[in-house]
Amino acid sequence: MGREEGESRQLKYLEVREAIEHRIERGYYKVGTALPSEHELAAEFSTTRMTVRNAMDALISSGKLRKIKGKGSYVNALENRVHANVGFREMVRNANAEPSVRILSKSCRAAGPLYGRIFGIGSSEPLFCVRRLNCADGIPVSIERTVIPLSLFPGIEKRDVAAFSLYETYAMYGHEVVGAQEVLGVTRLGQRDANLLQVEAGHPVMTLDCLSVDAQGQPVECVAALTLGDRSTYSYIY
């Protein structure tokens, strides 16, 4: 490769990187959403996929993008914060394991009187409900059902909640979780949940009912979780 050709590739790499970065800063590529594929961007900028990949790798290294295996590159949160309250993925990474989340179901429903009181919304206002299987190093650990008021997070039902944690997503909407009220208990698994967690029906599990709140004390989610005690730990700090 000649000097002029090398300089041309370097200029094209900078053009692509700066263009993507500019689009992120201007909100054209919104936080939490996927970028076009390398093939699409290469066609747009009249360059090679390798040039696009190098530009995106630089933005991943700087924290502007996040690479999700099998999904592509997503716009990362503009700030990386250390949370006093962390979600499943953060806890697993802190234990030097690799987290993964499988979406079991997603739906929208009316709040009804109970969730209306909890979230301070009308009983007819919509909620987003998502049920997930959480794994550490590929081993099932817990099943979570999360209920979220759409009035606080419009469009969250269209986001890929397997790519970013819900706590990260809440922060992107300006409702960072700063506290939670939790109630622990014990129950035994039914056949369906036992199959998901790869244990026998009737196996004992820890139950966790959690109400998470933002800095203004606004409830942002209600979670009901089933967790295998021999595959996880729970710490109470006061």
SVG drawing of the C-alpha trace seen along z (x, -y; Angstrom):
<svg xmlns="http://www.w3.org/2000/svg" viewBox="-59 -18 63 51">
<polyline fill="none" stroke="black" stroke-width="0.4" points="0.0,0.0 1.4,-3.4 1.8,-6.4 -1.1,-8.3 -3.4,-5.3 -2.6,-4.9 -3.3,-8.6 -6.6,-8.3 -7.7,-5.4 -6.7,-7.3 -8.7,-10.3 -11.8,-8.1 -11.5,-6.4 -11.5,-9.8 -14.4,-11.0 -16.5,-8.0 -15.6,-8.1 -16.2,-11.8 -19.5,-11.6 -20.8,-8.8 -19.7,-10.7 -21.4,-13.9 -24.6,-12.0 -24.5,-10.6 -23.9,-14.0 -26.7,-15.6 -29.1,-12.8 -29.5,-11.4 -28.3,-8.1 -30.2,-8.0 -28.7,-6.5 -29.6,-2.8 -30.4,-2.3 -28.5,-0.2 -26.4,-1.8 -26.8,-0.7 -24.8,2.3 -21.2,2.1 -22.4,2.9 -24.9,0.1 -22.4,-2.4 -19.7,-1.3 -22.2,-1.9 -23.2,-5.3 -19.6,-6.5 -18.3,-4.8 -15.7,-2.9 -14.9,0.6 -16.4,2.5 -13.0,2.7 -12.7,-1.1 -16.1,-1.3 -15.2,1.4 -12.0,-0.4 -14.0,-3.7 -16.6,-1.9 -13.9,-0.1 -12.4,-3.5 -15.8,-4.7 -16.3,-1.5 -12.9,-2.1 -13.9,-5.7 -17.2,-4.5 -19.4,-6.1 -20.6,-2.8 -21.2,0.7 -20.7,3.9 -23.4,6.5 -22.5,10.0 -24.8,11.2 -26.7,7.8 -24.3,5.1 -23.2,1.8 -25.4,-0.4 -25.1,-4.0 -23.8,-3.9 -25.0,-6.1 -23.2,-9.5 -22.0,-9.2 -20.8,-6.1 -21.9,-6.3 -21.2,-4.1 -24.6,-3.1 -25.1,-2.4 -27.9,-0.1 -26.8,2.2 -28.8,4.6 -28.2,8.3 -25.6,7.7 -23.4,5.4 -23.5,7.9 -22.5,10.8 -19.6,8.8 -18.5,7.8 -18.3,11.5 -16.0,12.0 -18.7,13.9 -20.4,13.2 -24.1,12.2 -26.7,12.9 -30.4,12.2 -33.1,14.0 -36.4,12.3 -39.2,14.8 -42.2,12.5 -43.1,8.8 -46.5,7.2 -48.4,4.0 -51.4,3.8 -53.5,1.3 -52.1,0.4 -55.2,1.3 -55.9,0.0 -52.9,1.7 -50.1,0.5 -52.0,-2.8 -51.4,-3.5 -47.8,-2.3 -46.8,-4.4 -49.1,-7.3 -50.9,-7.0 -54.4,-6.4 -55.6,-2.8 -56.2,-2.9 -52.6,-4.1 -50.4,-1.6 -47.6,0.5 -44.8,2.4 -44.3,5.9 -41.2,8.0 -40.2,11.4 -36.6,12.4 -34.3,15.4 -30.9,14.2 -27.8,16.4 -24.2,16.2 -21.7,17.9 -24.6,19.6 -26.1,21.1 -29.6,20.0 -29.7,18.0 -33.1,16.2 -36.4,15.4 -37.6,11.7 -40.9,10.2 -40.6,6.4 -43.5,3.9 -42.7,0.4 -45.0,-2.7 -44.9,-3.8 -45.8,-7.4 -42.2,-7.7 -40.6,-5.7 -42.4,-6.3 -41.2,-3.9 -39.3,-1.6 -41.4,1.3 -39.6,0.9 -36.1,0.8 -33.9,3.9 -33.9,4.6 -31.5,7.5 -28.8,5.2 -28.8,2.7 -29.8,3.4 -33.1,1.8 -31.1,-0.3 -29.1,-1.7 -32.2,-2.3 -33.9,-4.1 -30.9,-6.4 -31.0,-7.2 -34.6,-8.5 -33.4,-10.6 -34.7,-8.3 -31.6,-6.8 -32.4,-4.3 -31.0,-5.5 -32.8,-3.3 -35.1,-0.3 -37.5,1.3 -37.1,5.1 -39.0,8.0 -37.4,11.4 -39.1,14.8 -38.8,18.4 -41.0,20.6 -40.9,23.8 -40.7,23.9 -43.5,25.0 -42.7,27.2 -42.5,24.5 -40.1,22.2 -38.1,25.3 -37.5,26.2 -36.3,22.7 -33.9,22.8 -32.9,26.4 -33.8,27.9 -36.4,30.3 -40.0,29.1 -40.4,28.2 -36.9,27.0 -36.7,24.2 -35.9,20.7 -35.6,17.2 -38.3,14.7 -37.6,11.0 -40.2,8.3 -38.6,5.0 -39.8,1.4 -37.1,-0.8 -37.2,-4.6 -35.3,-7.5 -33.8,-10.6 -37.2,-12.3 -38.6,-9.2 -40.7,-8.3 -41.2,-4.5 -39.9,-3.4 -40.3,0.4 -41.8,3.3 -39.9,6.5 -40.8,10.0 -37.9,12.4 -37.2,16.1 -33.6,16.8 -31.6,20.0 -29.8,19.4 -27.0,21.9 -26.2,19.9 -26.2,16.4 -25.6,14.3 -27.5,11.5 -25.9,8.8 -27.7,6.3 -25.8,3.1 -26.9,0.6"/>
</svg>
